[in-house]
Amino acid sequence: MPIAIKNSKIDISSEKHTKKIAEEFSNYLKGGEIIFFYGEMGVGKTTFIRYLINQFQKNQNLKLTEVTSPTFNLLNEYQVNDLVIKHYDLFRLKDKLEIKNLDIFENSKNSITLIEWPQLIDKEKSIKSINLHFNYEDELSNRSITINGLS
C-alpha cells in the first residue's frame, strides 16, 4: 500500500496500522530530513516514532532498542550505522530562546531529526520540513495522521 503524500488522512486507530504506516514512511527518508510531529498528548506520536526508528534498525540488522519519549532530557539519539536519528520532545520548553541552545537545525545528510511538539519553533523559510499531524477523530480510540511536505 503506497503511503498517502498530499494531505490524505490516514487511519492509525490500531497500533498495527500505526506500525505499518511508520515502516512505510521510513522508506522515504534517506538522511537530512527534519520531521515535525504535531498532535495532542497520547495521540500516537511517540508510538509512530518508535516503529520508525525500529524499522531503520531492522533494515540494518541491528538489535531493536527501546524508544521512549525524551520529555525530560529533551533529546534521545539513536545510532543506526552511519545515520544518527535525533528524537526531540519540546513539550516542557516554555521559551523560544531555549530552542537556540539545542542546535536542532544542524544540517547533516547523516542525520534524521524528529521533533515532537514543534509549536515553539519559528520555522525559517529555508528549512524544509515534513509535517505529520496526528488527530483524534470522533472518539478518542479513533486516530488519524496527515503527512505534508513529503516528496
Secondary structure as UniProt FT lines:
FT   STRAND          9..11
FT   HELIX           15..26
FT   TURN            27..28
FT   STRAND          34..38
FT   TURN            41..42
FT   HELIX           45..59
FT   TURN            60..61
FT   TURN            71..73
FT   STRAND          75..80
FT   TURN            81..82
FT   STRAND          83..89
FT   TURN            91..92
FT   HELIX           96..100
FT   TURN            101..105
FT   TURN            109..110
FT   STRAND          111..116
FT   HELIX           118..120
FT   TURN            125..126
FT   STRAND          130..136
FT   TURN            140..141
FT   STRAND          143..148
//
